[in-house]
Each structure stands twice: as structure tokens, then as C-alpha cells.
Amino acid sequence: MSKVMIINGSPRKNFNTAKLLKEAAKGAEDVGAETEIVNLYDLSYKGCMSCLVCKRKGIEQHGLCFYKDALTPVLEKCLNADAVIIGSPVYHSYPTGMCRSFMERFMFPAHTYMLDKEHGGLKRVLDRTLPTAMIFTMNATEEQFKQHHYDVVLGDNEMSLRAVFGYCETLYAFDTFQYSDYAKYDCDLFDAEHKAKMRDEQFPKDLKKAYELGKKLATMNR
Ligand SMILES: Cc1cc2nc3c(=O)[nH]c(=O)nc-3n(C[C@H](O)[C@H](O)[C@H](O)COP(=O)(O)O)c2cc1C
């Protein structure tokens, strides 16, 4: 049975990002995969400490971060999984800090500084492709996403994951519903009716895409 790790980089466990991730998990399960959802904000951990042990000559295990904290078992499971799906809200144009800290620890040990003289580029640590995907949710509309160059900034995460693990794709959910009750907040930047419409009409389509993404990633290595 294949195993898909689902990483929630949002502090909210039942809002936009989490809902899409749960749908991706459902998709993976419906094609026979086992899934595990990890809420990063439940864990106490650091980003890469630059100890560089993962780059030392003669180490026994490549690809796994040597710094030990609550993230260690999660990183181990991700490295041994058949696919990894990482979700994050956009915070000030970037993935959340917790998500980036996870990604530093996940990617750096698997990213070598050794030249692959035979094939060009850098040597890969894993002898297989580990399919990865990112799910980003944001207030920005698709137009604002382009205007603010989120495609470049957020797309860099996809590029890095692809370079290290061999495959990555991204699902973007735009113009998400942020507050349970817009009337309770100072936020006249947003039209509550429009946001409710997006929640009721667009978000279900995004959920479907997330479901299909889960199905696809879970079967990629079969
Ligand atoms: C601290 C913070 C910063 C945010 N910055 C942005 C931003 O730069 N661009 C954007 O489009 N949305 C931004 N948002 C909105 C969230 O990305 C959006 O509501 C997202 O769907 C929330 O995900 P969640 O429901 O999983 O928590 C921000 C929200 C917070 C709390």
C-alpha cells in the first residue's frame, strides 16, 4: 500500500488549506493509499540550523535532517513516503514561516552540493522520484496573483521541490473565504457577499482539483 504524507502549514486545522488537504487525502485514499495528515503548528521545531552534518563525508544516511526535534519523525516519514503534499496559506506573499521551516529541513538534506559529472547538474540523494505537490490558498484574486508576481515567488517553492525530489506541481486557490463572519471584523477591503460567492461556487471546484491531485500523486509511482 502506498503512503501519502499530507503536511498542513496553516495554523487553522479546518479552514481553506486544511479542507483542500483533507480532500487531497480523500483522493489518495480512494485509490488505495494510506494517508497521514500532520499539522505543523502542533509541533515545536526549528528551521534548518545549518549544522551541515547532512553534507559531511562518510555519513551513513543521506537525505534525512540530522537535527533532532519534533519534526524528525515527520521528516523520516516524508522521505519514506510515496508522495508528499504540502499546503500553506500565503502570508505576506510567501508560505507561512512554519511551512518554510519544514521545507528547509525537508529539502536541504536531500539537496547535494555534488556535481553529477555523468548526467550534468547535481547528484540526487534519492534513487527514485518522490512526487511532491504544493497547495496554496490566498486572499488574492487570480489577477492580483499575477500582478504581485506570486507565480514567481510561490512558484520558486515548486521549482526547489522538483529539483530535489524529481516532481512537483502546485494547486493555487484564489480569493478564499477568510473570516467565518465578515461582519465582525474591520475589513471593508473585502466584499463579504463576493467572498461568500467564491466560497460557495469556486471553492468546491478547488476541492475537486485537490481530490484529483491526491489521486494523481498517490498513483504516480505505481
Ligand atoms: C498573517 C497573514 C498574512 C496574509 N498575507 C496574505 C498575502 O500576502 N496575500 C494574500 O493573498 N493573502 C494573505 N493572507 C490571507 C490568507 O492567505 C488566506 O486567508 C488563506 O486562505 C488562509 O488560509 P487558511 O484558511 O488555511 O488559514 C494573509 C493572512 C494572514 C493571517
The ligand as an SDF file (V2000), in Angstrom:
LIG
                    3D

 31 33  0  0  0  0  0  0  0  0999 V2000
   -0.6450   36.8380    8.6020 C   0  0  0  0  0  0  0  0  0  0  0  0
   -1.4310   36.7660    7.3270 C   0  0  0  0  0  0  0  0  0  0  0  0
   -0.8730   37.2680    6.1510 C   0  0  0  0  0  0  0  0  0  0  0  0
   -1.5530   37.1570    4.9410 C   0  0  0  0  0  0  0  0  0  0  0  0
   -0.9550   37.6220    3.8100 N   0  0  0  0  0  0  0  0  0  0  0  0
   -1.5670   37.4390    2.5980 C   0  0  0  0  0  0  0  0  0  0  0  0
   -0.9280   37.8520    1.4010 C   0  0  0  0  0  0  0  0  0  0  0  0
    0.1630   38.4030    1.4000 O   0  0  0  0  0  0  0  0  0  0  0  0
   -1.5800   37.6210    0.2280 N   0  0  0  0  0  0  0  0  0  0  0  0
   -2.7870   37.0100    0.1790 C   0  0  0  0  0  0  0  0  0  0  0  0
   -3.3180   36.8190   -0.9200 O   0  0  0  0  0  0  0  0  0  0  0  0
   -3.4260   36.5950    1.3060 N   0  0  0  0  0  0  0  0  0  0  0  0
   -2.8390   36.7860    2.5290 C   0  0  0  0  0  0  0  0  0  0  0  0
   -3.4480   36.3380    3.6810 N   0  0  0  0  0  0  0  0  0  0  0  0
   -4.7500   35.6290    3.5720 C   0  0  0  0  0  0  0  0  0  0  0  0
   -4.5960   34.1100    3.6240 C   0  0  0  0  0  0  0  0  0  0  0  0
   -3.5760   33.6760    2.7520 O   0  0  0  0  0  0  0  0  0  0  0  0
   -5.8960   33.4160    3.2040 C   0  0  0  0  0  0  0  0  0  0  0  0
   -6.9620   33.8510    4.0060 O   0  0  0  0  0  0  0  0  0  0  0  0
   -5.7410   31.9040    3.3080 C   0  0  0  0  0  0  0  0  0  0  0  0
   -6.7070   31.2420    2.5360 O   0  0  0  0  0  0  0  0  0  0  0  0
   -5.8430   31.4300    4.7610 C   0  0  0  0  0  0  0  0  0  0  0  0
   -5.6610   30.0490    4.8140 O   0  0  0  0  0  0  0  0  0  0  0  0
   -6.3340   29.1580    5.9590 P   0  0  0  0  0  0  0  0  0  0  0  0
   -7.8240   29.3650    5.7960 O   0  0  0  0  0  0  0  0  0  0  0  0
   -5.9110   27.7890    5.6770 O   0  0  0  0  0  0  0  0  0  0  0  0
   -5.8320   29.6830    7.2420 O   0  0  0  0  0  0  0  0  0  0  0  0
   -2.8330   36.5110    4.8930 C   0  0  0  0  0  0  0  0  0  0  0  0
   -3.3950   36.0380    6.1040 C   0  0  0  0  0  0  0  0  0  0  0  0
   -2.7150   36.1700    7.2970 C   0  0  0  0  0  0  0  0  0  0  0  0
   -3.3330   35.6390    8.5830 C   0  0  0  0  0  0  0  0  0  0  0  0
  1  2  1  0
  2  3  1  0
  2 30  2  0
  3  4  2  0
  4  5  1  0
  4 28  1  0
  5  6  2  0
  6  7  1  0
  6 13  1  0
  7  8  2  0
  7  9  1  0
  9 10  1  0
 10 11  2  0
 10 12  1  0
 12 13  2  0
 13 14  1  0
 14 15  1  0
 14 28  1  0
 15 16  1  0
 16 17  1  0
 16 18  1  0
 18 19  1  0
 18 20  1  0
 20 21  1  0
 20 22  1  0
 22 23  1  0
 23 24  1  0
 24 25  2  0
 24 26  1  0
 24 27  1  0
 28 29  2  0
 29 30  1  0
 30 31  1  0
M  END
$$$$
